Amino acid sequence: MTLEALQSDLLSAPKLDWDFLLDAPLRIVIIILGAIVLNIVMRLVIRRFSAAVAKGTVGSEKKSEHSKFSSTVLESQRTGIEPTVIRERRAQRAKTVGRMLSSVTTILISVIAVLMVLDQMNFNIAPILASAGIVGVALAFGAQELVKDYLSGFFMVIEDQYGIGDTVDLGEAVGEVEDFGLRKTAVRDLTGTLWHVRNGEIMRVGNLSQGWARAVLEIPVKYTTSMETYSEITEAVTSSLSANPDVAAAVLETPEISGVQSLSAEYRVIRTMIKTKPNLQWMVERAFRAELTNEFDKRGIDFPIVQETVLRSLPGMSGPLGSDDDNRPEAGGKQPQRTDTAPSPLPSDDEIRATTDETAVDSGDGEG
């Protein structure tokens, strides 16, 4: 091919439409790059926010974790929870919130970018928006329970109502939280049953692991044991429990004797309360009862009989009421003599039936 032929081919070739390339394609590229950059920036912001939530420095000046004025230390002093546990709960809550915010942000940015690209390609997005509205309404009716579960779980995480390892009361499910997500909560009860509870169905939450707990003991004591003696026994039990490092670390305050809770003919019930660390009140209750039993034994004090059955017999009867068949009139036995001071004997089943039959016969005669 000669040089003249090559120049002729180049001159006859179609020219590139630079105006078209600088119009829609360039805007589409800018939209895609802008969406990617915006998504990266939003993820960085969310990550920094999650890190601040995990450290407890949101809305306050940054302080060292080991400072005595840090939020972790102050919360630990207020609630009695170890700082390590507080940091773990915050990290878990921040991770959950950050993951959800990142997903929602990515979805929103992607949907908006796709619609803008379709608009630049001269697609009529009005039917798409209308269809999306109809589908959204249908999904709102069909997945309203799912949306309710996610929203409830999100606010539970934000408000730190409970976390993994907490002992909670969710109504039907009571036990330790083994898994906690935005849609459902898994609770393991005392018998080992794993309950899966949807967050949208949780109407109230009783958290036994936040802040502090209280061991409530109701001790039956005879009337021969005075309140002063019981107070001395409680002090002795407290002194004995302080020698146990596990129990001593769980108790936050000395036992408080609230007073007499109830009265009966044989004993009175005295309520004693002990403020403890969360989830340790049952251990303190068991230890207190064990030491209280030992202290009662040392002082020679017996616990009263809580339930008692009394069998009483009538005068002239050899056994309890209704146990001796020979005393019945139909058996030929001798009926006990009634006196003015003796109580009247209770009617037997046959006497009750005979009285009922006579009443029915009299009513029939009156009607005739």
ABEGO torsion letter per residue (X at the ends): XBAAAAAAAAAABBBBBAAAAABAAAAAAAAAAAAAAAAAAAAAAAAAAAAAAAAGABGBBBBBAABAABAAAAAAAAAGBBAAAAAAAAAAAAAAAAAAAAAAAAAAAAAAAAAAAAAAAGBBAAAAAAAAAAAAAAAAAAAAAAAAAAAAAAAAAAAGABBBGBBBBAGABBEBBABBBAABBBBBBAAGBBBBBBAAABABBBBAABGBBBBBBBBBBBAABBAAAAAAAAAAAAAAAAABAAAAAABABBBBBAEBABBBAABBBBBBBBBBBBGAAAAAAAAAAAAAAAAAAAAGBBBBBABBBBBBBBBGBABBBGABAAABAAAGBBBBBBBAABBBBBBBAAAAAAAAAAAAAAAAAAAX
